[in-house]
Each structure stands twice: as structure tokens, then as C-alpha cells.
Amino acid sequence: MDLATVAGALPPYHPRRLPRSLQSILTGPTQLNLCRIGGVPVENNYWQVNLTGMHGEPMPESTRDFTAFARTLRTQTIYDAIEGAIPFGPIHRFGFPCSVRRRFEALDSFPDCLLPLGDVICRFNPAFGQGMSVAAQEAGALRRLIEARTVDADPLKGLAQSFFAAIQGFLAAPWAAAENDFIYEKTRGQRPRDFYQRSKFSFALQRVAAEDATVHQIMSEVTHLVKPSSTLRDPQIASRVTALMAASA
Ligand SMILES: Cc1cc2nc3c(=O)[nH]c(=O)nc-3n(C[C@H](O)[C@H](O)[C@H](O)COP(=O)(O)OP(=O)(O)OC[C@H]3O[C@@H](n4cnc5c(N)ncnc54)[C@H](O)[C@@H]3O)c2cc1C
């Protein structure tokens, strides 16, 4: 995966441009264009726009090409937002080889005074912006475990195994999001057995969310780890999604 990031000041308000209250914008990939482009407000009223390309997709080298590229996307929202923007630096590029999940929890034993945390356990596609949140959740779990062990004679004994068990719930949803990269034929690795069914659910959910702002908000909150993924199994949402899946079968 290739990431190209540029930050700058958006041009003054224009009717076609974004409402100032907007939190973020995202244009997802299509079958013809694997790139994903998203913008978020950052400090000093600047916006940061990130373009991610998969499997060697050509990436723009200059801010002019970047803007021109935005024009080729399925929708013009981001182009309308950034056309005429003033970048305050060059495009920063980052190459990300692959998402990785290390199954330390499956080992029979683990050294007592060693503890992996963060990306070394699970490294996600940064396009989804989840790695720091997961690392923070893991740090919280570690603190709770250490606090509970302060009275133990040997508090570090077996800490790693307890830690690995405690963090699996934090990894499930972001790892499932990373597994969406199996949608690309060139993605290597072990495709989950239920991937086809999951993808169908995910496509139908996105179609429901495109027409219902409440569902869209819940979907975004799950993606950004604010709500658990079980929220999407709420009967009111799940029934609409499965009805759409059945209709398009
Ligand atoms: C381009 C990009 C954009 C991202 N955007 C987001 C985002 O928007 N939101 C989000 O939540 N996450 C994001 N992430 C993911 C996030 O940055 C990581 O998940 C998070 O930083 C992991 O924290 P960590 O402490 O495990 O690793 P790191 O933050 O990588 O820290 C590891 C540290 O160890 C140091 N180190 C490495 N080897 C050695 C050594 N041998 N000796 C001493 N020190 C060493 C490194 O220099 C580094 O400082 C992004 C990642 C990338 C690459």
C-alpha cells in the first residue's frame, strides 16, 4: 500500500465546497480505481488529505497531480474541496508492505519479562487510522492487569499470557477491517473462510448507510472503534442489510 499525504489551507467558502462543520470526507475505492482518498481537519484550520493506493497503483507526485487525480474519482466532493487549496508542504509518501497479526496468544509459553505491545502484535492498514487507538486500549488493559497483580509474590509471572488473552477483543474489529484488503485479488495471506459472506454484508451495509445518516454514523463509530462491532448486529440494522442482500442475490 502507498500513502500520499498533503496538508494545507482550503480555499475560502464556496457553495460547491464543504460545510465548515464537516468532520471528514472519504471517497472509497471502486473496481476501476483502487485508491481511497480522505480528508480530515487538523490544527490551525488546515485540512490533511490522504490518498492510499493499493498494489502499485500509480500515485501523484505533485500537489497539482494530486488535485487532478481527485478529479478522476467517482465523486467530485474532494476535488471541489481541494481545488485552489494552498498546500503548506510537499506530498509526504509512505510505503506500507502489509497488515500483520502475530498470534502470540497461541504460543505454549512466553518469557516472563518480555511484553510486546502495539504494532508488533498487530499492524493494520493505516488507511483506517486504528493502530494508535488499539495500542492505547492495550496499554489500558496492561495497566489494569498490573494493578490487579501488585499483591502477587511474582507479579510478572504469566503476565504476557494474561495480557494476550485480555487484548483479543480489541483486535477483532480492526483486524476484520484490515482483512477487507482481501477484496483485491493480489492481496496475499489467509483469506477468512467466511470472507465472501462478510463482504456481501459489508457492501449491503454501506448501501443502507448511504441512504440513512443514522446507520452511517453507527458504521463510522464502529470503524473508528468508538462502538463495538456487535452494534451492527442490532436487529433494526441487520434486518435491513440482510433484506438488501437477499434482494440482490
Ligand atoms: C502512515 C501512517 C499513518 C497512520 N495513521 C494513523 C491514524 O490516523 N490513527 C491511528 O490510530 N493510527 C495510525 N497509524 C498507526 C499508528 O501509527 C501505529 O499503530 C502506532 O504508532 C503503533 O505504536 P507502536 O508504539 O506499536 O509503534 P511505533 O509508534 O512505530 O513506535 C515504535 C518505536 O520504536 C522505535 N524502535 C524501533 N526499533 C527500535 C530499536 N531497535 N531500538 C530502539 N527503538 C526502536 C521506533 O523508532 C519507534 O519510535 C498510522 C501508521 C502509519 C504508518
The ligand as a MOL file (V3000), in Angstrom:
LIG
                    3D

  0  0  0     0  0            999 V3000
M  V30 BEGIN CTAB
M  V30 COUNTS 53 58 0 0 0
M  V30 BEGIN ATOM
M  V30 1 C 1.3920 6.4940 7.6000 0
M  V30 2 C 0.6840 6.0390 8.8300 0
M  V30 3 C -0.4670 6.7020 9.2530 0
M  V30 4 C -1.1250 6.2770 10.4030 0
M  V30 5 N -2.2680 6.9190 10.8110 0
M  V30 6 C -2.8910 6.5250 11.9280 0
M  V30 7 C -4.0510 7.2080 12.3900 0
M  V30 8 O -4.5250 8.1520 11.7890 0
M  V30 9 N -4.6440 6.7540 13.5290 0
M  V30 10 C -4.1530 5.6910 14.2460 0
M  V30 11 O -4.7290 5.3320 15.2760 0
M  V30 12 N -3.0460 5.0300 13.8310 0
M  V30 13 C -2.4180 5.4190 12.7030 0
M  V30 14 N -1.3000 4.7450 12.2850 0
M  V30 15 C -0.8290 3.5990 13.0420 0
M  V30 16 C -0.0070 4.0400 14.2590 0
M  V30 17 O 0.9980 4.9610 13.8770 0
M  V30 18 C 0.6320 2.8120 14.8880 0
M  V30 19 O -0.3310 1.7910 15.0340 0
M  V30 20 C 1.1920 3.1600 16.2660 0
M  V30 21 O 2.1410 4.1940 16.1390 0
M  V30 22 C 1.8250 1.9030 16.8760 0
M  V30 23 O 2.5150 2.2610 18.0400 0
M  V30 24 P 3.7710 1.4060 18.4810 0
M  V30 25 O 4.2470 2.0120 19.7660 0
M  V30 26 O 3.4250 -0.0440 18.4600 0
M  V30 27 O 4.8600 1.5760 17.3260 0
M  V30 28 P 5.6100 2.9010 16.8660 0
M  V30 29 O 4.7630 4.1050 17.0480 0
M  V30 30 O 6.1100 2.5750 15.4880 0
M  V30 31 O 6.8150 3.0260 17.8800 0
M  V30 32 C 7.8890 2.1460 17.8350 0
M  V30 33 C 9.1050 2.9350 18.2660 0
M  V30 34 O 10.1800 2.0320 18.4580 0
M  V30 35 C 11.3440 2.6120 17.8760 0
M  V30 36 N 12.2480 1.4970 17.5430 0
M  V30 37 C 12.1510 0.5890 16.5430 0
M  V30 38 N 13.1620 -0.2510 16.5720 0
M  V30 39 C 13.9290 0.0990 17.6110 0
M  V30 40 C 15.1260 -0.4170 18.1750 0
M  V30 41 N 15.7250 -1.4930 17.6590 0
M  V30 42 N 15.6340 0.1890 19.2570 0
M  V30 43 C 15.0160 1.2630 19.8150 0
M  V30 44 N 13.8800 1.7950 19.3250 0
M  V30 45 C 13.3640 1.2110 18.2510 0
M  V30 46 C 10.8380 3.3410 16.6560 0
M  V30 47 O 11.7440 4.3300 16.2350 0
M  V30 48 C 9.5570 3.9470 17.2050 0
M  V30 49 O 9.7690 5.1870 17.8280 0
M  V30 50 C -0.6290 5.1620 11.1370 0
M  V30 51 C 0.5380 4.4990 10.7000 0
M  V30 52 C 1.1780 4.9220 9.5660 0
M  V30 53 C 2.4140 4.1960 9.1240 0
M  V30 END ATOM
M  V30 BEGIN BOND
M  V30 1 1 1 2
M  V30 2 1 2 3
M  V30 3 2 2 52
M  V30 4 2 3 4
M  V30 5 1 4 5
M  V30 6 1 4 50
M  V30 7 2 5 6
M  V30 8 1 6 7
M  V30 9 1 6 13
M  V30 10 2 7 8
M  V30 11 1 7 9
M  V30 12 1 9 10
M  V30 13 2 10 11
M  V30 14 1 10 12
M  V30 15 2 12 13
M  V30 16 1 13 14
M  V30 17 1 14 15
M  V30 18 1 14 50
M  V30 19 1 15 16
M  V30 20 1 16 17
M  V30 21 1 16 18
M  V30 22 1 18 19
M  V30 23 1 18 20
M  V30 24 1 20 21
M  V30 25 1 20 22
M  V30 26 1 22 23
M  V30 27 1 23 24
M  V30 28 2 24 25
M  V30 29 1 24 26
M  V30 30 1 24 27
M  V30 31 1 27 28
M  V30 32 2 28 29
M  V30 33 1 28 30
M  V30 34 1 28 31
M  V30 35 1 31 32
M  V30 36 1 32 33
M  V30 37 1 33 34
M  V30 38 1 33 48
M  V30 39 1 34 35
M  V30 40 1 35 36
M  V30 41 1 35 46
M  V30 42 1 36 37
M  V30 43 1 36 45
M  V30 44 2 37 38
M  V30 45 1 38 39
M  V30 46 1 39 40
M  V30 47 2 39 45
M  V30 48 1 40 41
M  V30 49 2 40 42
M  V30 50 1 42 43
M  V30 51 2 43 44
M  V30 52 1 44 45
M  V30 53 1 46 47
M  V30 54 1 46 48
M  V30 55 1 48 49
M  V30 56 2 50 51
M  V30 57 1 51 52
M  V30 58 1 52 53
M  V30 END BOND
M  V30 END CTAB
M  END
